[in-house]
Amino acid sequence: MSGLQGSLIWYELMTTDADKARAFYKAVVGWEIGPGQGDQGYAMISAPDSAIGGLLPLTQDMCDHGAKPTWLMYVGVDDVDKTVDAVKAAGGHVSMPPWDIPQGRIAMVADPQGAPLYVMKPIPPEGGGESRSFSPTLVGHCTWNELRAADLDAALDFYTATFGWAVTGSMPMGPMGDYKFLGKGDLPIGAAMGGATAEQPPYWLHYFRVANIDDAIAAVNANGGQILNGPHEVPGGDRVVIARDPAGAGVGFVARP
């Protein structure tokens, strides 16, 4: 299996208010979100050291067809078409079949329980190099990916088979069941837990590292967001919060004490 297969290579914010998103994430994380480009108004999201994602403005037509503000991750794969076939064979869904863009070939899919994500085989940039969108330690990068599933064991079977991830351990969460840690090789990439319902369907929540969690909480509250949970300490010593941005997209923030 290649280093690309199952890697976390990009993050995308879909939002109904790009201007509020620029101000919010600049204040909370320190990102620079550039001007919209092309017909879709796609904008690059940059941490101090590199681009980590993009912002896609949602049109009224997109919203009328079910799109809503959310964060989505891009999972790197060696072959997009074969991965889409594997997703379908495992009971997953294809929201947007494979298509080519200047940066590579992508598709939007959902796991068998409905949690959406992209799969992509990128064209390496000039000079090569791997995406640094995901990093366990760098401020401004995604540092943790958390799945809320309806059937935890079935979800883990899907992701380990499709992307080559491994369950690396677990932590009991009382009535919520176990919190199962996920890794790609030796790299911890996130975790999964049960508890999704019809009212709160399965989804991925992405945690972005900030310099200081208390400053981030103040910035969330001052810039039209809402703290939903936390702050609280997690194994390893980080402090985390779960928030909602001004357009309603769920997002997590994490920092060292």
Secondary structure as the mmCIF struct_conf table of DSSP 4:
data_model
#
loop_
_struct_conf.conf_type_id
_struct_conf.id
_struct_conf.beg_label_comp_id
_struct_conf.beg_label_asym_id
_struct_conf.beg_label_seq_id
_struct_conf.end_label_comp_id
_struct_conf.end_label_asym_id
_struct_conf.end_label_seq_id
BEND BEND1 GLY A 3 LEU A 4
TURN_TY1_P TURN_TY1_P1 GLN A 5 GLY A 6
STRN STRN1 LEU A 8 THR A 15
BEND BEND2 THR A 16 THR A 16
HELX_RH_AL_P HELX_RH_AL_P1 ALA A 18 VAL A 28
TURN_TY1_P TURN_TY1_P2 VAL A 29 VAL A 29
STRN STRN2 GLU A 32 ILE A 33
STRN STRN3 GLN A 37 GLN A 37
TURN_TY1_P TURN_TY1_P3 GLY A 38 GLY A 41
STRN STRN4 TYR A 42 TYR A 42
STRN STRN5 ALA A 43 SER A 46
BEND BEND3 PRO A 48 SER A 50
STRN STRN6 ALA A 51 PRO A 57
HELX_LH_PP_P HELX_LH_PP_P1 LEU A 58 THR A 59
HELX_RH_AL_P HELX_RH_AL_P2 GLN A 60 ASP A 64
TURN_TY1_P TURN_TY1_P4 HIS A 65 GLY A 66
BEND BEND4 PRO A 69 PRO A 69
STRN STRN7 THR A 70 GLY A 76
BEND BEND5 ASP A 78 ASP A 78
HELX_RH_AL_P HELX_RH_AL_P3 VAL A 80 ALA A 89
TURN_TY1_P TURN_TY1_P5 ALA A 90 GLY A 91
STRN STRN8 HIS A 93 ILE A 101
TURN_TY1_P TURN_TY1_P6 PRO A 102 GLN A 103
STRN STRN9 GLY A 104 ALA A 110
TURN_TY1_P TURN_TY1_P7 PRO A 112 GLN A 113
STRN STRN10 PRO A 116 PRO A 122
HELX_LH_PP_P HELX_LH_PP_P2 ILE A 123 PRO A 125
TURN_TY1_P TURN_TY1_P8 GLU A 126 GLY A 127
BEND BEND6 SER A 133 SER A 133
STRN STRN11 PHE A 134 PHE A 134
BEND BEND7 PRO A 136 THR A 137
TURN_TY1_P TURN_TY1_P9 VAL A 139 GLY A 140
BEND BEND8 HIS A 141 HIS A 141
STRN STRN12 CYS A 142 ARG A 148
BEND BEND9 ALA A 150 ASP A 151
HELX_RH_AL_P HELX_RH_AL_P4 LEU A 152 PHE A 163
STRN STRN13 ALA A 166 PRO A 172
HELX_RH_3T_P HELX_RH_3T_P1 GLY A 174 MET A 176
STRN STRN14 ASP A 178 LYS A 184
TURN_TY1_P TURN_TY1_P10 GLY A 185 ASP A 186
STRN STRN15 LEU A 187 MET A 193
BEND BEND10 ALA A 198 GLN A 200
STRN STRN16 TYR A 203 ARG A 209
BEND BEND11 ALA A 211 ALA A 211
HELX_RH_AL_P HELX_RH_AL_P5 ILE A 213 ALA A 222
TURN_TY1_P TURN_TY1_P11 ASN A 223 GLY A 224
STRN STRN17 GLN A 226 GLU A 233
TURN_TY1_P TURN_TY1_P12 PRO A 235 GLY A 236
BEND BEND12 GLY A 237 GLY A 237
STRN STRN18 ARG A 239 ARG A 244
TURN_TY1_P TURN_TY1_P13 PRO A 246 ALA A 247
STRN STRN19 GLY A 250 ALA A 255
#
